[in-house]
Amino acid sequence: MGCGTSKVLPEPPTDVQLDLVKKVEPYIGHQNDVYKHFIKEDAVKAGSPSPPRHTYPYSSGHPPNYAEQPEPRKNKVAKYRAKFDPRVTAKYDIKALIGRGSFSRVVRVEHKATKQPFAIKMIETKYREGREVCESELCVLRRVRHTNIIQLIEVFETQERVYMVMELATGGELFDRIIAKGSFTERDATRVLQMVLDGVKYLHTLGITHRDLKPENLLYYHPGTDSKIMITDFGLASARKKGDDCLMKTTCGTPEYIAPEILVRKPYTNSVDMWALGVISYILLSGTMPFEDDNRTRLYRQILKGKYSYSGEPWPSVSNLAKDFIDRLLTVDPGDRMTALQALKHPWVVSMAASSSMKNLHRSISQNLLKRASSRCQSTKSAQSTRSSRSTKSTKSRRVRERELRELNLRYQQQCNG
């Protein structure tokens, strides 16, 4: 939603060994994919890269004919197709670039035999950071099988790249759906949170901590009203084996969602995911952030104090039970924070907000979300403009110095010849 937020990358481990597989369990697809006609060119996302925001379905309701695409579009598709290993292109048709990250690209593909759509995440493993992200994601995705978690289908490995074939989520991001939706109540919020909590509880049971839960990583599987939510992007996830120390020490995450214990560099547990879910719940019901400041230091101070308010719209219309749910997650002491199981058993979630006001919160939430997106885009443009200005000044000063050197050299030659 909006321009997004920067990610605090993990501190690199001292020794990184990439353990990859050529193939995971074979995928047994749906014989009749009722959502085939929902596949849109740019309205999809899988894995960690951030796709273009605010992408909407085609007015015709059908994907474009690639044979009729303008030259730049066809050239871009051809460019990424050329990067793929022949083993991949022998099995999948490369359709479109749908997301990108620092060391990865995500493309929409179609299985040649079944015509089933998938996403392939191509990670450049020749770079250390790319290897680390790849290792982390594969370590998690090879172990998980859950309806609310993005599914890894198979993996292809080359010397410089890894290709991860994954499920394709075509329903868009959580908050984009809320804005497009005509209404949103507390009951709708509990439906969303139940699905996310089910996935998080499953991960925690396996000893996996996501460490980067945020709205951008919660996607709808398809555009239908009955679509499930899927958790994606396991680039910062930590997977612990049985008997391992359950404490983690790596400083990582997205600033607005980082738990206090990570900021003070204390060993932490999977309760950091529950703090992030508290932040998500707060945004889900208001369209605003509990902790927000353009200055990173001031933002972290807010988080460490754990002070937030329920002032402004639509909070007067939100039930006390919903606020109690958030309060039990945004607790500075991780020992007092609800676990995923406890959150699923909270009265507000169990009752599906039955005793809460069924007032439509959509207008206030949408206005707040759009206002924040606009503000962040302006900040990003301003920062880019400042960087561009600095770069221009630097270029100009370099040119001046080069001209002065040429003039001095010319004068020196003239003196020598004279």
Phi, psi and omega in degrees: 000125178076209184274356177082176180232154182284157183250136174274111184288151180291153173292133185296137176293156184292324178226125182243121176237124183272118181248098186248157175245153177280334185205146173249193183305135182299143181277129176254094187287170176287132181296322178236103181275103184289350183255011182306317185287354179274348185296120180245154185305305187242006184263039182225163180198145173208146178074200191272332184295152179268123180277174176298138183277162175053055176258134187238158181298157178289147182298331180284342181084003181230149176298154182288159174278115186295335180293337182260007182289149175301157182306314181303320180295312181295323179295321181294317179296316180297323180299315181283330177296323181294336181279348186275143178296143180304329179297326180285311183291340176289335184254330184233143172270126179277122186256311185197150172281127183237356179189158179210151176225186182299321184234018184212160174224146176240129179237150174274133181229169177227129178294126187297323184280315186263345185065015178284132179279142176219175172242140174244124176262116180259117183248131178279105184268002177287341175265143182301316182298321178296320178298319182295315179296317180298314180300316182297311182295315182294322179302324180277306189295333177289343184260341190261142173218093182213142184298335182256020178230134181305137187260131173276131183263306176200168184227135173244137182239135171234182183294325185246349183219156172235135180247115181256112178274123187228164173302153179252120177262117186251001186272355178088175181284156183309307187282335173296323179293320180297317180296319182288336183285147182281338181213156177204120182242176177298327178297319176299321180296318181292326177298316179297310184294326177299316180294316180295316180296323176300315179294317180294319178300318178299314179300313182295326177297327179275359182082022181254130175246126185291312176070005174211043177289128178197163185304325181297339181260012176245110187241149173276138183293320178214166185286353181293158183293339181263016183293146173277162175263142179234137176274131181232180174063087180253027181295335180250007184292153177238126180247123180253137176273163179301133179093345179288156173298128184280355182273141177245156184230350183290132176275112180202168179132187176253127192319307185294346185247002183286134180285152182304320184295333177289320182296325180271009176058039174267150173303139186226169182242190179291359178294345177295330177293326181288325174299313180300322178292331174295318178296315180298318179298318179299314180293321183301325184265352184224336185081006179239165181264141176290326180231121181204133175194137179295334178274118185300321181296315180295323178300313181295326176296319178300314182296317181297326178282336181066030183258123177215168183229165175248044180264156179084168180286144004259022189305324177301336181267356181270138185291156177293330179293321178294319179294324177295322177300314180294316182301325182283350176259320180273056178255125185301320179281112182300335179292336180264358183280144178294146171276173179298320179295315178297321179295321178294335181264001179295139184306326181295322181280316181300317182278000185053042178059032183300323182270001181271163176294136178267023181297140179285115182266003190304313186299310181296316181298312181298315180300316180294319179296315181292323178297316180293318180299317179297317180298316182291325178295319179297318179298317180296315179297319179298316180295319179294321179296319179297315179297319180296319179297316179297319180296319179297315179298318180297318179296318180297314181296324178294319179295321179298315180297319180295320179295317179299319179295320178297318180296318179296318180296320180296315179298321180297317179296320179297319179296318181295319181286330181287000000 
